[in-house]
Amino acid sequence: MGITDHFLSVGTCTVICILLSIYIRDPSDDLQDRLKDVINGLMLVEEQHTKLSPKVAVGYGACVDLFVKGKELIAYDEEIGSPKHFDNINSLEELRKSFAYYFQNGAATERYMTNSTLFDLLVKEAEQLPHYRYSVGGNAAVMAMRMSQEGCEVLLAASLTSRHLELIAPYTKVVGGSVQRDDIHLILEYKAGETWGPYTSPRANRYIIHNDKHNPKLHSMKYLKTPLLSFNPDLFIISGLQLLDNIYFPEGVRERKIRQIRDQIFSVPKSTKIHFEMASFTEEKLLKLLREYVIPYADSLGMNEQELANLYSVYMYGNVSIVTNSMPRVASVLDQMRFIYRNIRQETQDISDSRPLTRIHVHTLAFQAVLTEIDSTWKQTDVAAAKASLTAYRHVCASPEIDAESATLLMDDGFSRSLLKDNDAGRVELDPERPVPCWQEENILLCVAAGLICKNAAQTAGGGDNISAAALAVQL
């Protein structure tokens, strides 16, 4: 063989080897490369944020979260019968049935336990478990602390014992007075793929029970009245109203309290944006009160996929949906967001002193979707979506750093913008290096960010509050 033939042979072998290595490349390598590109892309978008120090007021309430592993506290009983939803929990049997109902769907929920004796007993048992832990919680307190971490000047309306008030003090100014006994929320956490009896959870989530005494009374609202006016916030967040989902209010008392919230919104100038953070509402009467007295006066709404479906059901059918798909398609969520936006805008345009809805943020496990009106003053919609995705990972993994080995994606390479036949919205292909596609539809801007998921969840409770607050902070 001549020298030329030798080199041709070697070259041919090299090309074949390269082609062969490409052909037999492990598909997981491509997925990991895509994941790293998405992470880098999200962080590049996040870095575009112009850091300011907006003033944010947050109401109402706070609690102490007691975290445990759900299956360690609530033992499975073969006599449980069929899983079942209850508006309120009064017995251990009802708790088991209700826990099974939401566990098998991987759906987050929060329930009031009417039986104070049973609740106190469960708290004592939880404190005997090896992995229990306490932290300051509650929608308002968690959102306030996240806002402070994002550089905002924060005023929080909350009532806690003095030792727990001190934990919030470094982050924000608190008004609401001290109480003798903290409201405790018992957080029953579980991981994706975890089993409980014959049931398997499709995703990590939590089941919350409480027996609150102070928060349902909106004890801190009156303390916010004067400081709110002098504080003159850029944003006023209304949250924690699911704690009014309580059948033991005397007739007319709950409606009067919700009207007082509306009056507090009226007390701030129109230049102060109003955000209403949704939650796990199950009582139809309460949702209708919120539809009448709170939603018409909010510039912005925040919610997860289950809360979106619930709100959609209220406006579409006049009733609530108890549990929904925990991993909905992007197109389905976008269609519901458009419907909510248009219907609320139409319903409230003739209501005196109402505010036109200009922003909706829906956070799901697989993606973040943010809708803003183009002519509104909400800034950086794409940055908000990216920030929400990164915050979801950082909170659930309990780590400020993003580690590709601990993350994963559920979102496909592309998605349809709508499932409706009369909406020829087309399809969006997701570029891993530009993972926050945005587009304009008439007077709205829609941005969708791939959800960055923590594979080994360290905590799930408070996820939505952290995500919503972080996204809001970059849009002020």
C-alpha positions as a Markdown table, in Angstrom:
| # | Residue | x | y | z |
|---|---|---|---|---|
| 1 | Met | 0.0 | 0.0 | 0.0 |
| 2 | Gly | 1.4 | 3.4 | -0.9 |
| 3 | Ile | 1.6 | 6.4 | 1.4 |
| 4 | Thr | -1.3 | 8.1 | -0.3 |
| 5 | Asp | -3.5 | 5.0 | 0.0 |
| 6 | His | -2.5 | 4.7 | 3.6 |
| 7 | Phe | -3.6 | 8.2 | 4.5 |
| 8 | Leu | -6.8 | 7.8 | 2.5 |
| 9 | Ser | -7.5 | 4.6 | 4.5 |
| 10 | Val | -6.8 | 6.3 | 7.8 |
| 11 | Gly | -8.9 | 9.3 | 6.9 |
| 12 | Thr | -11.8 | 7.1 | 5.8 |
| 13 | Cys | -11.6 | 5.3 | 9.2 |
| 14 | Thr | -11.5 | 8.6 | 11.1 |
| 15 | Val | -14.7 | 9.8 | 9.3 |
| 16 | Ile | -16.4 | 6.5 | 9.9 |
| 17 | Cys | -15.5 | 6.6 | 13.6 |
| 18 | Ile | -16.8 | 10.2 | 13.9 |
| 19 | Leu | -20.0 | 9.3 | 12.1 |
| 20 | Leu | -20.4 | 6.2 | 14.2 |
| 21 | Ser | -19.8 | 8.1 | 17.5 |
| 22 | Ile | -22.5 | 10.6 | 16.5 |
| 23 | Tyr | -24.9 | 7.8 | 15.6 |
| 24 | Ile | -24.4 | 5.9 | 18.9 |
| 25 | Arg | -24.3 | 9.1 | 21.0 |
| 26 | Asp | -26.3 | 8.7 | 24.2 |
| 27 | Pro | -29.6 | 10.6 | 23.8 |
| 28 | Ser | -29.3 | 11.6 | 27.5 |
| 29 | Asp | -26.2 | 13.7 | 26.5 |
| 30 | Asp | -28.3 | 15.7 | 24.1 |
| 31 | Leu | -30.9 | 16.3 | 26.8 |
| 32 | Gln | -28.3 | 17.4 | 29.3 |
| 33 | Asp | -26.8 | 19.8 | 26.7 |
| 34 | Arg | -30.3 | 21.2 | 26.0 |
| 35 | Leu | -30.9 | 21.6 | 29.8 |
| 36 | Lys | -27.6 | 23.5 | 30.2 |
| 37 | Asp | -28.5 | 25.8 | 27.3 |
| 38 | Val | -31.9 | 26.5 | 28.8 |
| 39 | Ile | -30.3 | 27.3 | 32.2 |
| 40 | Asn | -27.8 | 29.6 | 30.6 |
| 41 | Gly | -30.5 | 31.2 | 28.5 |
| 42 | Leu | -32.8 | 31.8 | 31.5 |
| 43 | Met | -29.9 | 33.4 | 33.5 |
| 44 | Leu | -29.0 | 35.7 | 30.7 |
| 45 | Val | -32.5 | 36.9 | 30.5 |
| 46 | Glu | -32.6 | 37.3 | 34.3 |
| 47 | Glu | -29.5 | 39.4 | 34.2 |
| 48 | Gln | -31.2 | 42.0 | 32.0 |
| 49 | His | -33.2 | 43.2 | 35.0 |
| 50 | Thr | -32.6 | 46.8 | 35.9 |
| 51 | Lys | -32.4 | 46.7 | 39.7 |
| 52 | Leu | -34.5 | 49.3 | 41.5 |
| 53 | Ser | -35.9 | 49.6 | 45.0 |
| 54 | Pro | -39.7 | 49.7 | 44.7 |
| 55 | Lys | -41.9 | 50.1 | 47.7 |
| 56 | Val | -44.2 | 47.1 | 48.3 |
| 57 | Ala | -47.0 | 46.7 | 50.9 |
| 58 | Val | -48.2 | 43.2 | 51.6 |
| 59 | Gly | -51.3 | 41.9 | 53.5 |
| 60 | Tyr | -52.6 | 40.0 | 55.2 |
| 61 | Gly | -51.3 | 37.7 | 57.9 |
| 62 | Ala | -48.6 | 35.3 | 58.8 |
| 63 | Cys | -48.3 | 31.9 | 60.4 |
| 64 | Val | -45.7 | 29.4 | 61.6 |
| 65 | Asp | -45.3 | 26.5 | 59.1 |
| 66 | Leu | -44.6 | 23.0 | 60.6 |
| 67 | Phe | -43.1 | 20.8 | 57.9 |
| 68 | Val | -43.3 | 17.0 | 58.0 |
| 69 | Lys | -43.2 | 14.1 | 55.6 |
| 70 | Gly | -46.9 | 13.5 | 55.0 |
| 71 | Lys | -46.7 | 9.7 | 55.0 |
| 72 | Glu | -44.8 | 9.7 | 58.3 |
| 73 | Leu | -47.6 | 11.6 | 60.1 |
| 74 | Ile | -50.7 | 10.2 | 58.3 |
| 75 | Ala | -50.5 | 6.4 | 58.2 |
| 76 | Tyr | -52.4 | 4.7 | 55.4 |
| 77 | Asp | -55.3 | 2.7 | 56.6 |
| 78 | Glu | -56.8 | -0.1 | 54.4 |
| 79 | Glu | -60.2 | 0.9 | 55.7 |
| 80 | Ile | -59.9 | 4.3 | 54.2 |
| 81 | Gly | -62.4 | 3.7 | 51.4 |
| 82 | Ser | -62.5 | 5.9 | 48.3 |
| 83 | Pro | -60.5 | 9.2 | 48.2 |
| 84 | Lys | -62.9 | 12.1 | 48.7 |
| 85 | His | -62.8 | 15.9 | 48.8 |
| 86 | Phe | -64.0 | 17.8 | 51.9 |
| 87 | Asp | -64.4 | 21.5 | 52.2 |
| 88 | Asn | -63.3 | 21.3 | 55.8 |
| 89 | Ile | -61.7 | 18.5 | 57.8 |
| 90 | Asn | -63.3 | 17.3 | 61.1 |
| 91 | Ser | -61.9 | 13.8 | 61.7 |
| 92 | Leu | -58.9 | 11.6 | 61.0 |
| 93 | Glu | -61.0 | 9.5 | 58.6 |
| 94 | Glu | -61.8 | 12.6 | 56.6 |
| 95 | Leu | -58.2 | 13.7 | 56.7 |
| 96 | Arg | -57.0 | 10.4 | 55.2 |
| 97 | Lys | -59.7 | 10.4 | 52.5 |
| 98 | Ser | -58.8 | 14.0 | 51.6 |
| 99 | Phe | -55.1 | 13.4 | 51.7 |
| 100 | Ala | -55.5 | 10.5 | 49.3 |
| 101 | Tyr | -57.7 | 12.6 | 47.0 |
| 102 | Tyr | -55.0 | 15.2 | 46.5 |
| 103 | Phe | -52.0 | 13.0 | 46.8 |
| 104 | Gln | -53.0 | 10.8 | 43.9 |
| 105 | Asn | -53.4 | 13.9 | 41.7 |
| 106 | Gly | -50.2 | 15.6 | 42.9 |
| 107 | Ala | -52.3 | 18.6 | 43.6 |
| 108 | Ala | -51.6 | 21.3 | 46.2 |
| 109 | Thr | -54.4 | 22.1 | 48.6 |
| 110 | Glu | -55.1 | 23.9 | 52.0 |
| 111 | Arg | -57.8 | 22.8 | 54.3 |
| 112 | Tyr | -59.3 | 24.2 | 57.5 |
| 113 | Met | -59.5 | 21.6 | 60.3 |
| 114 | Thr | -62.7 | 22.3 | 62.4 |
| 115 | Asn | -61.6 | 19.9 | 65.1 |
| 116 | Ser | -59.2 | 21.9 | 67.3 |
| 117 | Thr | -58.5 | 19.0 | 69.6 |
| 118 | Leu | -57.4 | 16.7 | 66.7 |
| 119 | Phe | -55.3 | 19.5 | 65.1 |
| 120 | Asp | -53.4 | 20.1 | 68.4 |
| 121 | Leu | -52.8 | 16.4 | 68.7 |
| 122 | Leu | -51.4 | 16.2 | 65.1 |
| 123 | Val | -49.1 | 19.1 | 65.9 |
| 124 | Lys | -47.8 | 17.3 | 69.0 |
| 125 | Glu | -47.3 | 14.1 | 67.0 |
| 126 | Ala | -45.5 | 16.0 | 64.2 |
| 127 | Glu | -43.1 | 17.4 | 66.7 |
| 128 | Gln | -42.1 | 13.9 | 67.6 |
| 129 | Leu | -41.0 | 13.0 | 64.1 |
| 130 | Pro | -37.3 | 12.9 | 63.2 |
| 131 | His | -37.5 | 15.4 | 60.3 |
| 132 | Tyr | -39.9 | 18.0 | 61.4 |
| 133 | Arg | -39.0 | 21.7 | 61.2 |
| 134 | Tyr | -40.6 | 25.1 | 61.8 |
| 135 | Ser | -40.3 | 28.3 | 59.8 |
| 136 | Val | -42.2 | 31.6 | 59.4 |
| 137 | Gly | -44.9 | 31.1 | 56.7 |
| 138 | Gly | -48.2 | 32.4 | 55.3 |
| 139 | Asn | -48.7 | 33.9 | 51.9 |
| 140 | Ala | -48.2 | 37.5 | 52.9 |
| 141 | Ala | -45.1 | 36.9 | 55.0 |
| 142 | Val | -43.4 | 34.7 | 52.4 |
| 143 | Met | -44.1 | 37.1 | 49.6 |
| 144 | Ala | -42.9 | 40.0 | 51.8 |
| 145 | Met | -39.6 | 38.3 | 52.6 |
| 146 | Arg | -39.0 | 37.3 | 49.0 |
| 147 | Met | -39.7 | 40.9 | 47.9 |
| 148 | Ser | -37.2 | 42.1 | 50.4 |
| 149 | Gln | -34.6 | 39.7 | 49.1 |
| 150 | Glu | -35.2 | 41.0 | 45.6 |
| 151 | Gly | -34.3 | 44.5 | 46.8 |
| 152 | Cys | -37.8 | 46.0 | 47.6 |
| 153 | Glu | -38.6 | 48.2 | 50.5 |
| 154 | Val | -41.4 | 46.2 | 52.2 |
| 155 | Leu | -44.3 | 46.9 | 54.7 |
| 156 | Leu | -46.1 | 43.7 | 55.9 |
| 157 | Ala | -49.4 | 43.5 | 57.8 |
| 158 | Ala | -49.1 | 40.4 | 60.0 |
| 159 | Ser | -49.7 | 39.3 | 63.6 |
| 160 | Leu | -47.2 | 36.8 | 65.2 |
| 161 | Thr | -45.7 | 36.1 | 68.6 |
| 162 | Ser | -42.7 | 38.3 | 69.4 |
| 163 | Arg | -40.2 | 35.6 | 68.8 |
| 164 | His | -41.4 | 35.0 | 65.3 |
| 165 | Leu | -41.7 | 38.6 | 64.5 |
| 166 | Glu | -38.0 | 38.9 | 65.1 |
| 167 | Leu | -37.4 | 36.4 | 62.3 |
| 168 | Ile | -39.1 | 38.7 | 59.8 |
| 169 | Ala | -37.7 | 42.0 | 61.2 |
| 170 | Pro | -34.4 | 41.9 | 59.4 |
| 171 | Tyr | -36.3 | 41.7 | 56.1 |
| 172 | Thr | -39.1 | 44.2 | 56.4 |
| 173 | Lys | -41.2 | 46.5 | 58.6 |
| 174 | Val | -44.1 | 44.6 | 60.2 |
| 175 | Val | -47.4 | 46.1 | 61.5 |
| 176 | Gly | -50.1 | 44.1 | 63.0 |
| 177 | Gly | -49.4 | 43.7 | 66.7 |
| 178 | Ser | -48.1 | 40.8 | 68.7 |
| 179 | Val | -50.3 | 37.8 | 69.6 |
| 180 | Gln | -49.9 | 35.2 | 72.4 |
| 181 | Arg | -50.3 | 32.1 | 70.2 |
| 182 | Asp | -49.1 | 31.7 | 66.6 |
| 183 | Asp | -51.4 | 30.2 | 64.0 |
| 184 | Ile | -49.7 | 27.0 | 62.9 |
| 185 | His | -50.0 | 25.5 | 59.4 |
| 186 | Leu | -49.2 | 21.8 | 59.3 |
| 187 | Ile | -47.4 | 21.1 | 55.9 |
| 188 | Leu | -47.6 | 17.5 | 54.8 |
| 189 | Glu | -45.0 | 17.2 | 52.0 |
| 190 | Tyr | -44.4 | 14.4 | 49.5 |
| 191 | Lys | -42.1 | 13.8 | 46.6 |
| 192 | Ala | -42.8 | 12.8 | 43.0 |
| 193 | Gly | -43.2 | 9.0 | 42.6 |
| 194 | Glu | -43.8 | 8.6 | 46.3 |
| 195 | Thr | -46.4 | 6.0 | 47.3 |
| 196 | Trp | -49.0 | 6.0 | 50.1 |
| 197 | Gly | -50.9 | 2.8 | 50.2 |
| 198 | Pro | -52.1 | 2.1 | 46.6 |
| 199 | Tyr | -51.6 | 5.7 | 45.5 |
| 200 | Thr | -48.6 | 7.2 | 43.7 |
| 201 | Ser | -48.0 | 10.9 | 43.5 |
| 202 | Pro | -47.3 | 12.2 | 39.9 |
| 203 | Arg | -45.3 | 15.2 | 41.3 |
| 204 | Ala | -43.9 | 16.7 | 44.4 |
| 205 | Asn | -46.4 | 18.8 | 46.4 |
| 206 | Arg | -47.9 | 19.4 | 49.8 |
| 207 | Tyr | -51.2 | 19.1 | 51.7 |
| 208 | Ile | -51.8 | 21.9 | 54.3 |
| 209 | Ile | -54.1 | 21.8 | 57.2 |
| 210 | His | -54.7 | 24.6 | 59.7 |
| 211 | Asn | -56.9 | 25.7 | 62.6 |
| 212 | Asp | -56.1 | 29.4 | 62.4 |
| 213 | Lys | -57.6 | 31.8 | 65.0 |
| 214 | His | -56.1 | 35.1 | 64.0 |
| 215 | Asn | -55.6 | 35.0 | 60.2 |
| 216 | Pro | -59.3 | 34.4 | 59.2 |
| 217 | Lys | -60.2 | 37.5 | 61.3 |
| 218 | Leu | -57.8 | 39.6 | 59.2 |
| 219 | His | -56.5 | 40.8 | 62.6 |
| 220 | Ser | -53.6 | 42.8 | 61.0 |
| 221 | Met | -55.7 | 44.7 | 58.5 |
| 222 | Lys | -56.6 | 47.6 | 60.9 |
| 223 | Tyr | -53.0 | 48.0 | 61.8 |
| 224 | Leu | -52.1 | 48.7 | 58.1 |
| 225 | Lys | -54.5 | 51.5 | 57.6 |
| 226 | Thr | -52.4 | 54.5 | 58.7 |
| 227 | Pro | -48.9 | 53.1 | 57.7 |
| 228 | Leu | -50.2 | 52.2 | 54.2 |
| 229 | Leu | -51.0 | 55.8 | 53.5 |
| 230 | Ser | -47.7 | 57.2 | 54.7 |
| 231 | Phe | -45.7 | 54.4 | 53.0 |
| 232 | Asn | -47.2 | 55.2 | 49.6 |
| 233 | Pro | -46.2 | 51.9 | 48.0 |
| 234 | Asp | -45.6 | 51.2 | 44.3 |
| 235 | Leu | -47.4 | 47.9 | 44.8 |
| 236 | Phe | -50.0 | 46.6 | 47.2 |
| 237 | Ile | -50.3 | 42.8 | 47.4 |
| 238 | Ile | -53.5 | 41.2 | 48.7 |
| 239 | Ser | -53.0 | 37.5 | 49.8 |
| 240 | Gly | -54.0 | 34.9 | 52.3 |
| 241 | Leu | -57.7 | 35.2 | 51.7 |
| 242 | Gln | -58.2 | 31.5 | 51.3 |
| 243 | Leu | -58.1 | 31.5 | 55.1 |
| 244 | Leu | -61.6 | 33.0 | 54.9 |
| 245 | Asp | -62.7 | 29.7 | 53.4 |
| 246 | Asn | -64.2 | 28.9 | 56.8 |
| 247 | Ile | -67.8 | 27.8 | 57.4 |
| 248 | Tyr | -67.9 | 29.2 | 60.9 |
| 249 | Phe | -68.2 | 32.9 | 60.2 |
| 250 | Pro | -71.4 | 34.4 | 61.5 |
| 251 | Glu | -73.8 | 35.6 | 58.8 |
| 252 | Gly | -72.5 | 38.7 | 57.1 |
| 253 | Val | -69.2 | 38.9 | 59.0 |
| 254 | Arg | -67.0 | 37.5 | 56.2 |
| 255 | Glu | -68.6 | 39.7 | 53.5 |
| 256 | Arg | -68.0 | 42.8 | 55.7 |
| 257 | Lys | -64.3 | 41.9 | 56.1 |
| 258 | Ile | -63.9 | 41.4 | 52.3 |
| 259 | Arg | -65.6 | 44.8 | 51.7 |
| 260 | Gln | -63.0 | 46.3 | 54.2 |
| 261 | Ile | -60.3 | 44.9 | 52.0 |
| 262 | Arg | -61.9 | 46.7 | 49.0 |
| 263 | Asp | -62.0 | 49.9 | 51.0 |
| 264 | Gln | -58.3 | 49.5 | 51.9 |
| 265 | Ile | -57.6 | 49.2 | 48.1 |
| 266 | Phe | -59.6 | 52.4 | 47.6 |
| 267 | Ser | -57.4 | 54.2 | 50.1 |
| 268 | Val | -54.3 | 54.0 | 47.9 |
| 269 | Pro | -53.9 | 56.1 | 44.8 |
| 270 | Lys | -54.5 | 54.6 | 41.3 |
| 271 | Ser | -50.7 | 54.9 | 40.8 |
| 272 | Thr | -50.2 | 52.1 | 43.3 |
| 273 | Lys | -50.6 | 48.8 | 41.5 |
| 274 | Ile | -52.8 | 46.1 | 43.2 |
| 275 | His | -51.9 | 42.4 | 42.9 |
| 276 | Phe | -54.2 | 39.7 | 44.2 |
| 277 | Glu | -52.5 | 36.3 | 44.8 |
| 278 | Met | -54.9 | 33.5 | 44.4 |
| 279 | Ala | -54.8 | 30.3 | 46.5 |
| 280 | Ser | -56.6 | 27.0 | 47.0 |
| 281 | Phe | -60.2 | 28.2 | 47.2 |
| 282 | Thr | -62.9 | 25.6 | 47.3 |
| 283 | Glu | -66.0 | 27.3 | 48.6 |
| 284 | Glu | -68.1 | 28.8 | 45.8 |
| 285 | Lys | -69.6 | 31.5 | 48.0 |
| 286 | Leu | -66.2 | 32.8 | 49.0 |
| 287 | Leu | -65.0 | 32.9 | 45.4 |
| 288 | Lys | -68.1 | 34.8 | 44.3 |
| 289 | Leu | -67.5 | 37.4 | 47.1 |
| 290 | Leu | -63.9 | 37.8 | 45.8 |
| 291 | Arg | -65.2 | 38.1 | 42.3 |
| 292 | Glu | -67.4 | 41.0 | 43.5 |
| 293 | Tyr | -65.2 | 42.8 | 46.0 |
| 294 | Val | -61.5 | 42.1 | 45.2 |
| 295 | Ile | -60.9 | 41.0 | 41.6 |
| 296 | Pro | -62.5 | 44.1 | 39.9 |
| 297 | Tyr | -60.0 | 46.3 | 41.8 |
| 298 | Ala | -56.8 | 44.3 | 41.0 |
| 299 | Asp | -54.3 | 45.3 | 38.3 |
| 300 | Ser | -52.6 | 41.9 | 38.5 |
| 301 | Leu | -53.5 | 38.3 | 39.4 |
| 302 | Gly | -51.1 | 35.4 | 40.3 |
| 303 | Met | -52.0 | 31.7 | 40.5 |
| 304 | Asn | -51.0 | 28.2 | 39.8 |
| 305 | Glu | -52.6 | 25.9 | 37.2 |
| 306 | Gln | -55.2 | 24.5 | 39.6 |
| 307 | Glu | -56.2 | 28.0 | 40.8 |
| 308 | Leu | -56.4 | 29.2 | 37.1 |
| 309 | Ala | -58.7 | 26.3 | 36.3 |
| 310 | Asn | -60.8 | 27.1 | 39.3 |
| 311 | Leu | -61.1 | 30.8 | 38.4 |
| 312 | Tyr | -61.9 | 29.8 | 34.8 |
| 313 | Ser | -64.7 | 27.5 | 36.0 |
| 314 | Val | -66.2 | 30.3 | 38.1 |
| 315 | Tyr | -66.3 | 32.7 | 35.2 |
| 316 | Met | -67.3 | 30.0 | 32.6 |
| 317 | Tyr | -69.7 | 27.9 | 34.5 |
| 318 | Gly | -70.4 | 29.7 | 37.8 |
| 319 | Asn | -69.0 | 26.9 | 40.0 |
| 320 | Val | -65.6 | 25.7 | 41.4 |
| 321 | Ser | -63.4 | 22.9 | 40.1 |
| 322 | Ile | -61.9 | 20.9 | 43.1 |
| 323 | Val | -58.9 | 19.3 | 41.4 |
| 324 | Thr | -57.5 | 19.6 | 37.8 |
| 325 | Asn | -54.6 | 18.3 | 35.7 |
| 326 | Ser | -51.4 | 19.0 | 37.6 |
| 327 | Met | -49.4 | 19.1 | 34.3 |
| 328 | Pro | -51.6 | 21.0 | 31.8 |
| 329 | Arg | -50.5 | 21.8 | 28.2 |
| 330 | Val | -49.2 | 25.3 | 27.5 |
| 331 | Ala | -51.9 | 25.9 | 25.0 |
| 332 | Ser | -54.7 | 25.0 | 27.5 |
| 333 | Val | -53.3 | 27.4 | 30.1 |
| 334 | Leu | -52.9 | 30.2 | 27.6 |
| 335 | Asp | -56.5 | 29.8 | 26.4 |
| 336 | Gln | -57.7 | 30.0 | 30.0 |
| 337 | Met | -55.5 | 33.1 | 30.6 |
| 338 | Arg | -57.0 | 34.8 | 27.6 |
| 339 | Phe | -60.5 | 33.9 | 28.7 |
| 340 | Ile | -60.0 | 35.2 | 32.2 |
| 341 | Tyr | -58.3 | 38.4 | 31.0 |
| 342 | Arg | -61.1 | 39.3 | 28.5 |
| 343 | Asn | -64.0 | 38.3 | 30.8 |
| 344 | Ile | -62.7 | 40.2 | 33.8 |
| 345 | Arg | -62.0 | 43.3 | 31.7 |
| 346 | Gln | -65.5 | 43.1 | 30.2 |
| 347 | Glu | -67.2 | 42.5 | 33.5 |
| 348 | Thr | -65.5 | 45.2 | 35.4 |
| 349 | Gln | -65.5 | 48.0 | 32.8 |
| 350 | Asp | -68.9 | 49.4 | 34.1 |
| 351 | Ile | -68.0 | 49.0 | 37.8 |
| 352 | Ser | -67.3 | 52.2 | 39.6 |
| 353 | Asp | -63.7 | 52.7 | 40.7 |
| 354 | Ser | -62.6 | 49.4 | 39.2 |
| 355 | Arg | -59.2 | 48.8 | 37.7 |
| 356 | Pro | -58.6 | 47.3 | 34.3 |
| 357 | Leu | -56.8 | 43.9 | 34.7 |
| 358 | Thr | -53.4 | 44.4 | 33.0 |
| 359 | Arg | -51.3 | 41.4 | 34.2 |
| 360 | Ile | -51.8 | 37.6 | 34.8 |
| 361 | His | -49.0 | 35.3 | 36.0 |
| 362 | Val | -49.6 | 31.5 | 36.0 |
| 363 | His | -46.9 | 29.3 | 37.5 |
| 364 | Thr | -46.9 | 25.6 | 36.7 |
| 365 | Leu | -44.3 | 22.9 | 37.2 |
| 366 | Ala | -43.4 | 22.7 | 33.5 |
| 367 | Phe | -43.5 | 26.4 | 32.5 |
| 368 | Gln | -44.2 | 30.0 | 33.6 |
| 369 | Ala | -46.6 | 32.1 | 31.6 |
| 370 | Val | -47.0 | 35.9 | 32.0 |
| 371 | Leu | -49.5 | 38.1 | 30.3 |
| 372 | Thr | -49.3 | 41.8 | 30.3 |
| 373 | Glu | -51.2 | 44.6 | 28.5 |
| 374 | Ile | -48.8 | 46.3 | 26.1 |
| 375 | Asp | -49.8 | 49.8 | 27.1 |
| 376 | Ser | -49.5 | 49.2 | 30.8 |
| 377 | Thr | -46.6 | 50.2 | 33.0 |
| 378 | Trp | -45.6 | 46.6 | 33.8 |
| 379 | Lys | -41.9 | 46.2 | 32.7 |
| 380 | Gln | -39.8 | 43.3 | 31.4 |
| 381 | Thr | -42.4 | 40.6 | 31.0 |
| 382 | Asp | -39.7 | 38.2 | 29.6 |
| 383 | Val | -37.5 | 38.8 | 32.6 |
| 384 | Ala | -40.4 | 38.1 | 34.9 |
| 385 | Ala | -41.0 | 34.7 | 33.3 |
| 386 | Ala | -37.3 | 33.8 | 33.4 |
| 387 | Lys | -37.0 | 35.0 | 37.0 |
| 388 | Ala | -40.0 | 32.9 | 38.0 |
| 389 | Ser | -38.5 | 29.8 | 36.5 |
| 390 | Leu | -35.2 | 30.2 | 38.2 |
| 391 | Thr | -36.8 | 31.1 | 41.5 |
| 392 | Ala | -38.9 | 27.9 | 41.4 |
| 393 | Tyr | -35.8 | 25.8 | 41.2 |
| 394 | Arg | -33.9 | 27.8 | 43.8 |
| 395 | His | -36.7 | 27.6 | 46.3 |
| 396 | Val | -37.7 | 24.0 | 45.9 |
| 397 | Cys | -34.0 | 22.9 | 45.9 |
| 398 | Ala | -33.3 | 25.3 | 48.8 |
| 399 | Ser | -30.2 | 26.5 | 46.9 |
| 400 | Pro | -29.2 | 29.9 | 45.4 |
| 401 | Glu | -27.0 | 28.1 | 42.8 |
| 402 | Ile | -28.4 | 26.3 | 39.7 |
| 403 | Asp | -26.9 | 22.8 | 39.3 |
| 404 | Ala | -27.8 | 21.1 | 36.0 |
| 405 | Glu | -27.3 | 17.7 | 37.6 |
| 406 | Ser | -30.1 | 18.5 | 40.1 |
| 407 | Ala | -32.5 | 20.0 | 37.5 |
| 408 | Thr | -34.7 | 18.7 | 34.7 |
| 409 | Leu | -37.2 | 20.0 | 32.1 |
| 410 | Leu | -40.7 | 18.8 | 31.4 |
| 411 | Met | -41.4 | 21.2 | 28.5 |
| 412 | Asp | -41.3 | 19.9 | 25.0 |
| 413 | Asp | -39.2 | 21.4 | 22.1 |
| 414 | Gly | -42.3 | 23.4 | 21.1 |
| 415 | Phe | -45.9 | 24.2 | 22.0 |
| 416 | Ser | -49.2 | 25.3 | 20.4 |
| 417 | Arg | -50.4 | 28.8 | 21.3 |
| 418 | Ser | -54.0 | 27.7 | 21.5 |
| 419 | Leu | -56.3 | 24.6 | 21.3 |
| 420 | Leu | -59.2 | 26.6 | 20.0 |
| 421 | Lys | -60.2 | 26.0 | 16.4 |
| 422 | Asp | -61.1 | 29.6 | 15.8 |
| 423 | Asn | -57.8 | 30.9 | 17.1 |
| 424 | Asp | -55.1 | 30.3 | 14.5 |
| 425 | Ala | -52.3 | 31.2 | 16.9 |
| 426 | Gly | -49.7 | 28.8 | 15.4 |
| 427 | Arg | -46.9 | 27.0 | 17.1 |
| 428 | Val | -43.8 | 28.2 | 19.0 |
| 429 | Glu | -40.6 | 26.3 | 18.7 |
| 430 | Leu | -38.5 | 26.5 | 21.9 |
| 431 | Asp | -34.9 | 27.6 | 21.2 |
| 432 | Pro | -32.9 | 26.3 | 24.2 |
| 433 | Glu | -30.6 | 29.2 | 24.0 |
| 434 | Arg | -33.5 | 31.6 | 24.0 |
| 435 | Pro | -36.0 | 29.9 | 26.4 |
| 436 | Val | -38.4 | 32.7 | 26.9 |
| 437 | Pro | -40.4 | 33.2 | 23.7 |
| 438 | Cys | -42.7 | 36.2 | 23.7 |
| 439 | Trp | -45.3 | 37.4 | 21.2 |
| 440 | Gln | -48.0 | 40.0 | 20.8 |
| 441 | Glu | -51.7 | 39.4 | 20.4 |
| 442 | Glu | -53.7 | 42.5 | 19.8 |
| 443 | Asn | -53.2 | 44.6 | 23.0 |
| 444 | Ile | -51.4 | 41.9 | 25.1 |
| 445 | Leu | -47.9 | 40.5 | 25.3 |
| 446 | Leu | -47.5 | 36.8 | 26.3 |
| 447 | Cys | -44.2 | 35.3 | 27.5 |
| 448 | Val | -43.6 | 31.7 | 28.3 |
| 449 | Ala | -40.5 | 30.4 | 30.1 |
| 450 | Ala | -39.5 | 26.7 | 30.3 |
| 451 | Gly | -39.9 | 25.6 | 33.9 |
| 452 | Leu | -36.6 | 24.6 | 35.6 |
| 453 | Ile | -37.5 | 21.7 | 37.9 |
| 454 | Cys | -35.6 | 20.6 | 41.0 |
| 455 | Lys | -35.4 | 16.8 | 40.9 |
| 456 | Asn | -34.9 | 16.3 | 44.6 |
| 457 | Ala | -37.3 | 18.7 | 46.3 |
| 458 | Ala | -36.2 | 20.0 | 49.6 |
| 459 | Gln | -39.4 | 22.1 | 50.1 |
| 460 | Thr | -42.6 | 22.7 | 48.2 |
| 461 | Ala | -44.7 | 24.9 | 50.5 |
| 462 | Gly | -44.2 | 28.6 | 49.8 |
| 463 | Gly | -43.1 | 27.9 | 46.2 |
| 464 | Gly | -45.9 | 29.8 | 44.5 |
| 465 | Asp | -45.5 | 32.8 | 46.8 |
| 466 | Asn | -41.8 | 33.0 | 46.2 |
| 467 | Ile | -42.3 | 32.6 | 42.4 |
| 468 | Ser | -45.0 | 35.2 | 42.2 |
| 469 | Ala | -43.2 | 37.7 | 44.4 |
| 470 | Ala | -39.9 | 37.4 | 42.5 |
| 471 | Ala | -41.6 | 37.9 | 39.1 |
| 472 | Leu | -43.5 | 40.9 | 40.4 |
| 473 | Ala | -40.4 | 42.5 | 41.8 |
| 474 | Val | -38.7 | 42.7 | 38.4 |
| 475 | Gln | -41.8 | 44.2 | 36.7 |
| 476 | Leu | -42.2 | 47.3 | 38.9 |
